[in-house]
């Protein structure tokens, strides 16, 4: 039986911390502040084909915590996974790489972020669940509106 005759293959090969940056620009004075901290979170996802049938998917979180007008700490983390994906229709690959894989990667990222923050001397921040489907749909809608406005040139017109 050839590979094309087999059913779809979706296997996690590896999960790994691709990069982490942690800054405490106002330490040690920030530890003496008594204001309630505020937290801003930015999320991004992406993926690429490493070799045929092997794909990397990643989630990047940028978490900025402020006390008053000062940055208490800033964490940028990229958690990635390598996935074997074969015999899957092309129209389903985007959903796999931008929704399914990030949902599998996110628990590892959340644990790494909480651990890193706790090691700074601040209490850990446990990130809430993220709706990667909604992020993916927003990205598609934005691309469609940019395409409609003539900001994106379709590959066939290049």
C-alpha positions in Angstrom: 0.0 0.0 0.0 1.5 3.4 -1.0 1.6 6.4 1.3 -1.2 8.0 -0.8 -3.5 5.0 -0.1 -3.0 5.2 3.6 -5.3 7.4 5.8 -4.3 10.7 7.3 -1.3 10.8 9.6 -1.1 13.3 12.5 1.6 12.6 15.1 3.4 14.8 17.6 7.2 14.4 17.1 8.4 16.9 19.6 7.4 19.9 21.8 10.1 22.4 22.6 10.8 25.8 24.0 12.0 27.7 21.0 12.9 30.9 22.8 12.2 32.9 25.9 13.1 36.4 26.9 12.5 37.7 30.4 13.2 41.3 31.5 12.7 43.1 34.9 13.8 46.6 33.8 12.9 48.2 37.2 14.2 45.6 39.6 14.8 45.8 42.5 12.7 48.9 43.1 9.6 47.4 41.4 9.3 44.9 44.3 8.6 47.8 46.7 5.7 49.1 44.7 2.2 48.6 46.2 0.0 49.3 43.2 -2.1 46.5 41.7 -0.3 45.2 38.5 -1.9 45.2 35.1 -1.2 42.5 32.5 -1.2 42.8 28.7 -1.0 39.7 26.5 -0.3 39.4 22.8 -0.6 36.1 21.0 0.7 35.0 17.6 0.7 31.6 15.9 2.5 30.3 12.8 3.8 27.3 11.1 6.0 26.1 8.4 6.9 22.9 6.5 10.3 21.6 7.6 10.5 18.8 5.1 7.8 16.9 3.3 5.3 15.6 5.8 7.0 17.3 8.8 5.8 20.7 10.0 6.6 23.1 12.8 3.8 25.0 14.5 4.5 27.6 17.1 2.7 29.9 19.6 4.4 33.2 20.7 3.1 35.0 23.8 4.3 38.5 24.8 3.2 39.3 28.4 3.8 42.7 29.8 3.0 43.4 33.4 3.0 47.0 34.7 2.8 48.3 38.2 1.6 51.9 37.9 3.4 53.3 34.8 6.5 51.1 35.2 7.1 47.7 33.5 7.4 45.1 36.3 8.4 42.4 33.9 8.2 41.5 30.2 8.1 37.9 29.0 8.2 36.8 25.4 8.0 33.1 24.9 7.8 31.0 21.7 6.8 27.4 22.3 6.9 25.1 19.2 6.0 21.6 18.2 7.1 19.4 15.3 4.3 17.4 13.8 4.2 14.7 11.2 1.2 15.5 9.0 0.7 13.3 5.9 -2.2 12.5 3.6 -4.3 15.5 4.9 -6.2 17.6 2.3 -4.4 20.9 1.6 -7.5 22.9 2.6 -7.2 21.4 6.2 -3.5 22.2 6.7 -4.1 25.8 7.8 -6.6 24.7 10.5 -4.2 22.0 11.7 -1.2 24.3 11.9 -3.0 27.4 13.3 -5.7 25.9 15.5 -5.2 22.2 16.3 -1.4 22.3 16.8 -1.4 25.6 18.9 -4.1 24.0 21.2 -1.6 21.1 21.8 1.4 23.4 22.3 -0.3 25.9 24.6 -0.2 23.9 27.9 3.6 23.6 27.6 3.9 27.3 26.9 1.6 28.2 29.9 3.7 26.0 32.2 6.9 27.6 31.0 5.6 31.2 31.4 4.3 30.5 35.0 7.6 28.9 36.0 9.7 31.7 34.5 7.6 34.4 36.2 7.7 32.6 39.6 11.5 32.5 39.4 11.6 36.3 39.2 10.1 36.6 42.6 6.6 37.6 41.4 3.7 35.2 41.8 3.2 33.0 38.7 0.7 34.1 36.1 -1.4 31.2 34.9 -2.6 32.1 31.4 -6.3 31.5 30.6 -7.3 29.2 27.8 -6.9 30.9 24.3 -9.4 30.4 21.5 -7.0 29.7 18.6 -10.0 29.1 16.3 -11.2 32.7 16.9 -7.6 34.1 16.4 -7.4 32.1 13.1 -10.8 33.4 11.9 -9.9 37.0 12.8 -6.7 36.6 10.8 -8.6 35.3 7.8 -11.1 38.1 8.0 -8.3 40.7 8.2 -6.6 39.1 5.1 -9.9 39.1 3.2 -10.5 42.8 4.0 -6.9 43.7 3.0 -7.3 41.7 -0.2 -10.6 43.6 -0.9 -8.9 46.9 -0.3 -6.1 45.9 -2.7 -3.4 45.7 0.1 -2.6 42.1 -0.5 -1.5 40.9 -4.0 -2.7 37.4 -4.7 0.2 35.0 -5.5 -1.2 34.5 -9.0 -0.8 38.2 -9.8 2.8 38.5 -8.7 
